[in-house]
Amino acid sequence: MKARVFVTLKSGVLDPQGAAIGTALGGMGFDGVESVRQGKVFEIEMGDADEATARDQLDAMCRRLLANTVIEDYSIELG
């Protein structure tokens, strides 16, 4: 089973890297960009676990390693 984990900064947490990317895009002529928030994507190949078990394991991975839950949110996509 393949999984994708999306980790993004929580709303209200400053994102200087996203702001720098937004400024650079404006400087490159992309005028319609109002704001940019950056994040991380993890692609994880799971074994033969059923969906509920895989989701529980991925949730634990996020809470323990992949995301800093004080300032980041995460979402899990199985497919």
Long-range contacts (C-beta under 8 A, 24 or more apart in sequence): 1-45, 1-46, 1-47, 1-48, 1-49, 1-51, 1-54, 1-78, 1-79, 2-43, 2-44, 2-45, 2-46, 2-78, 2-79, 3-43, 3-44, 3-45, 3-46, 3-54, 3-58, 3-76, 3-77, 3-78, 3-79, 4-41, 4-42, 4-43, 4-44, 4-76, 4-77, 4-79, 5-41, 5-42, 5-44, 5-58, 5-61, 5-62, 5-66, 5-67, 5-74, 5-75, 5-76, 5-77, 6-39, 6-40, 6-41, 6-74, 6-75, 6-76, 6-77, 7-39, 7-40, 7-41, 7-42, 7-62, 7-66, 7-67, 7-72, 7-73, 7-74, 8-37, 8-38, 8-39, 8-40, 8-72, 8-73, 8-74, 9-37, 9-38, 9-39, 9-71, 9-72, 9-73, 10-71, 10-72, 10-73, 13-71, 13-72, 40-66, 42-66, 51-78, 54-78
